[in-house]
Each structure stands twice: as structure tokens, then as C-alpha cells.
């Protein structure tokens, strides 16, 4: 039977936890998939005004609706796409949420960003039905790394088909993505030299290829460096230094703004299980 929740009110989330309220029943699970992105599952998410560098496919493994708010408009769906850098409120309470986060290095990222979406959109949940068993496996934390990679790619491809059809990434964009794949922390002047183009022209092409400015891409890379450091066992201060942040407070603010949680939450193994 479908559970009934009161209408979503982003102002009402302030006194409630963003994550972890049902950790006594089910922990969150994070599947780190390198530079292509990650899968995050959670029984409880109640966040306000987060803005991620990754584009996100949200799926309810249970088939029940969650709610995504953007600029006063609330979308109720069991499958939704949230473009990168779009502010969102999210309410997913006990619906077995599976969040598929597509990072800038993923081959589909740029063309999905070029789809021109400026707010979350509902997708056809039935298009993902063939992966329902896998979604539940991932939600329970029982998905191996190889299986998580396979599931991730299948779900992203299905979402891309709904949103963009069979459009391919053009050759120029592939070259830029290839250069950044070989040297992820490459600066804009270095890219311009490698491409034999002006700084301004390169900036325009990078934004088109990545779907976001290089400055935003560079900030995402900083967060990934910090994430890798955290997962290697470094403390927050050391992780902030590894990521190029001024201090741990700077890292925590940036992380919370994007993810809706402090980085310390991900280090709490009573709340989150991380697979790498």
C-alpha cells in the first residue's frame, strides 16, 4: 500500500535530518565509480537547495513517488532527471531512493547537458523496469563493484535515450573530453595551447563539450580529490588540503552545498556503507 506524506514544504525541512533518519533500518550505500560518477542509495533524503556538478537520475526502487522542488515548482515522480547545477529540494522518505550521479567525464554528460533542460523533469519509470531487481540489490548494499558499473551504465543509457534520443557527441567535444580524460586537472591555457586555439574560443568549446564552465569543472575535481583522500583514511583537514581547499570548513561548506550533507556524514559507517 502506498504511504501518504503531507505535501512538500521546503521550509518545513529545517528541523528534520537531511539523511540518516532511518539508518537503524537501512544504511545509505555509496558506489564510487571513478570519474564517471557514483550511485547513492538512501531510505531517507530531505534536502533543500542543493546544486550538484553531476547530473542526476533519481529512481524509486519501490515505484513510489518522491518529490523534487525547483524554484517553487514541485515534481512528484518515481523517476526523474535533474540537470547539473540546477538547484533542487528533494523529499524521498522511505521510497528506496537510488540516485545515479553522472559526472562530467561520462560520455553522456555533455549531450545530456546540451538537452537544454533548466529544471527537473519526470521520466517514464516503466522504461527502467527491467532493472528493478538490480535496483533493490544496490539499495540493500549487495551490489558488487562490477555489477554497480554495469547497472550505472545501463540506467544512464536508458535515461539518455528518453532525453536526447540517439544524438552523438561531436568530434570536437570528444577531443576535449579526451584531453581532460588524459589530464583531468588541465588548465584552460594549457587546453588552448593543445588545441591551437585562443583562450576565449577554448573556453567556449570547453563549456559546450562539458556542459559547464571549466571553473565549475575544476571545483568538481577538487571535491573528487578530497573524496579520494577521505576514503584513503585521511582526516577532514588533510582531505581539504589534498583537494586544494583553504581548510576543512571550506570543504565542508562546499560539500554540503552540493550534496546536502557534511563530508563527515560519509565517514560514519553506522550511516553509510561505501563501495569502491
N, C-alpha and C positions, 0 to 999 in steps of 0.2 A: 504494500500500500504506500502510496506517495505521501511523504511527510509535508505538512503545511508550515511555512515560515511566514512571519509578517513581511510586508513589503519592504524592500531595501531602502534604508535611510542612511546615507554615508555619514551623517552627523551622529548616528547612534553607535558607531563602532568604537568611539574613543575609550570607553570603559571596558571593552572586551579584548581578549588577546587576539593578535593577528594570526598566530599559528599555535599549535600545540595543545589546544584545549581538550582534545580527545586522545592525547598521547598515551593515556592509561589503557586505551583500547587498541590503538594502532599508531605506530610512529610514522613520521614522514619518511619518504625514501627518495634519495637523490642518486641519479645515474649520470655520472660525468662522462661525456663522450668527446673529449678533446676540444679542438677549436670549432667543431661543427655545432656544438650545443649541449643540451642536457635534458633529461626527463626528471621532473619533480612530481611526486605524488603526495597527497595530503588529505586527511579526513576533515580538516578544518582550515579554511582560509578566510580571513575577514580583513582585507586591507583597503587602504584609502590612498588614492592619488600617487600610485607608483608609476614609474616611467622606465621601461626596460630597453636596453640596447638590443636585446634579442626580440625577434618577432615570435609570437606565442600562439600555439594551437592548444586550446582548452577543451578537454573532453571529460564528461562524466561517465565513469565506468559503469555506474548503476543505471544510466539512462535518464536520471532525474535532472531537472534544470538547476543550474547555478545562475547567478546574476552578475552582470558586468555593467558598471556605470561609467559613463564618459560625458563630461560637460552637461550634466543634468539629465541625460537620456539613459534609461536602464534597459538592458537587453537580457531577456530570460531565455536560456537555451541549454541544450545538453552537449552542443558542440559549437565552438566559436573561434574566430581568428582575431587576434589583437596585433595590429601592425607595430613595429618597433617605434619607440619614442612617443607613443600615444599614451597620455595619462589615463589611468583606469582605476576604478574602485572594483573590488571583487568580493563577492559573498558566495562561498561554496561550503555549506555546512552539512557534513555527513552525506555527501553525494559521491564519495570516492573519486575525487578530482585527480586527473592526470594532466599535467602541464608539460607540453612539449615545446622546448625553447630552442628556436632556430637562430644560431649565431651568425655574425657577418661573414664568416668564412664558408658557410654552407653554400653549395652550388645554387640552391633555390632561393637564397636570401634576397639577392638583388632583384630578381624578377618579381618576387612576391612584394617587395617594397615598391617596385615600379607599377604595381597594380593600381596605385592611386588611392588607396584606402586611407581615410583620415580618422576613422573610428572603428571600434569592434564591430564585426559582422557575424551573424549566425551562419553556421554551415549545416549541411544535411547530415545528421547523426547516423542515419542508416548507411551512409557510404563507408563508415568505419566499423560496421557490424562484424565483418569477418575477423576483426582483431579483438573482439570483446574478451575472449578468454585470455589473450595476452595482456590486455589492459588490466584485468584483475590480477594476473600474475605479477605484473610490475607494481601494482598498488600494494600488494601484500609483501613486497620486498623479496620476491622469489625469482626474479629475472636475472639471469647471468649477464655478464658484460656483452658477450657476442649477441645474445638474444635481444638485449636492450638496443644495441646498434641497429639490428635488423628491424625491430619494431619502430624505432625512431625514423628510419629512412622510409619505411612503408607509410607511416602516418603523414609525414611531411609531403611525400609524393601525392598522396590522396588529397590532402588539403590544397596543394598547388594546382592539381587538376581542376578542383572546384573553382579556384580563384583566378587562374590565369590560362587554363587550357594547356595546349602543347607548346606555348611560346618558348623559344630557346634563348639562352644568354648569348649576346652578340660577341664576335671575336675580340673586339676591343676590350669589353668588360672581362672576358675570360683572361686576357693578357694581364690586366691589372690585378685580378684575383690571383693569378698565378704568381705574379711578383710578390704580392703580400703573403701568399702561401709559403714561398721560399724564404721570405724575410718579413715576418709578421709585424715587426716594430719599425719598419722602414719609414723614414720621414718623407714629407711631401717634396722637399727639394731633391732628395735622392731619387724619388719616383720620377720627378720631372726630368732629371738627367738620364735615367734609364730609358725613359720613353722618348727622349729627344724633343720635349715639348716645353712650353712656357709654364711657369708656376701657376698662373691663373687657369690656363687650359687644363692642366693636370688636375687642379682642384675640382674643376667642373666634371671631368671624366671620372675621378675617384668617387665623387658624390653619386654620379649616375650608376657606376659599377657596384658600389657598396650599398646604395640606398640610404646612406647617411654621410655626414661630413667626416673627413679624416680625423678632425679633433674629437668627435664622438667615438669614432673607431678606436683612437688612441686611448681614450678613457676606458673603454671596454677592455682593451688589452691590459691596462693597469690593474683592473679588477681581476682579470684572469690570472695575472702574475701573483696577486695577493691570495687568490683562492688556492692556487697550487702550493703556495708557501704554507697556508693554513693546513692543507691536507697532508703536508710533509711533516707536520708536528710543530712548526714554529708558532710562537705566541702572536697575539694581535699586533704588538709593536713591531716585532720582526717582520711579520707579514706585510704590514703597512710600508715598511722600508723596502721590502722586496718588490712591492708594487709601484713604488715611486710616490707614495702619498706622504704628506707632510708629517703625519703622526697617526696613531691608532684612532683618534677621534675623527680625523678627516676620512679615514677608511670607513669607519662605522656610519658616518653621515651619508657618504656616497652609496654604501651598500644598502642601507635602509631606504634611501630614496628610490633606488632601482628595484629592490627585491621585497620591500615591505617588512623586513626583519633585520635585526642586527647580525653581523657576522658571527658573533658569539653563539647565536642560536644554532647555527650549523655545526658547532663544535660540541654540542650537548648530545651525547649518544643515547640519552634517555628519550630524546625528542626526534632525532634524525639519524637515520642509517645511510651512509654514503658508500656507493659502489663506484669503483674506478677501474 
